[in-house]
Amino acid sequence: MEGGRAAAAAAEVPEIVWNQNQRRFETEDKKAYLQYELRNGGKVMDIVHTFVPSSKRGQGLASHLCVSALNYAQTHSLSVIPTCSYVSF
């Protein structure tokens, strides 16, 4: 039974898509997103805005968006500026 719970939990993790043209990480339905700007010749990711519509709040989407963006920054050796108050750390 525990394997079934783990599979169910894994199925609940939302798919986060990198939209390079709009400089966003977003849910597949594009309703929740994290907006960023590249600065300093593309060496710095400035996370400027995180948005989750009220109908989707409480599901941890903002956190998933942030993790995706921070993983991308780390993988590409980018510094991060957390302009968005949600991301400030």
N, C-alpha and C positions, 0 to 999 in steps of 0.2 A: 504494500500500500504506500510506503514512503516514496518509492520510485515514481508512483503516479502523482504524488503531491509535488515532487521536484519537477516533473514534466509540466504539470499545470502551472507552476510558478514561472518556469522558463517561457511558457507560451504567453504569459502576461507581460513580459518585457516588451515595450513598444519598439518598433523598428524606427530608428533615427536615420535620416537621409541627409547627406551633405549636398547642399545646393550651392555649388561653387559660383555660379553666375550671379546669384543674389546675395552671396556671402552669408549664408544661413545654414544652420543645422535645424532640421524640422521633422515633425512626425510625417508619416506617409500621407496623411490627409491634408498636410500643410497648415493645419489650424494652430498648432503649437510650434513655436520656433525660438531659436536663439540667433540674434543678429550680431555680426562682428564686422570690424573694419581692419584691414591690414595697414600697418604703419611702418615707418623706418625701412622702406625698400622691401616690404614683405617679411620682415624679420620679427615683427611684433603683431600679435593678435589682440585687438582691443575689443572686448566683449561689451557691446553697447546696450543691448536690450534682450530681455527674455520675456516671452509672452505665452501664456496658457489661457485659453478661453474659460470662462466660469463653468461651462458645462463639462470641462475636462479636469478641473482642479481637484486636488486630493489624490491623484493617481501617481504622483512622483515624476511627472513628465519634465518639469523644470530641471530636476536633478539629473535625469537621463540625458537631457539636452546638454547640460553642463559637462557631464562626464564625457560625452562624445566630443565636445569641443576641446576640452582639456587634453584628452587622449590624442586628438589630432595635433594640437600644439606641441605636445611632448614628442610625438613621433617625427614631427617636422622641425624640431629644435627651435620652436618659436617661443619668445617671451610672451607673457600674458598681462594685459592691463584689464583689471576687472571694473570697468566703468559702471556697468550695471549693478545696482545695489543688491540684487539677489546673489550675484557671483562674488561680491567683495569678500575677501578672506584675509 
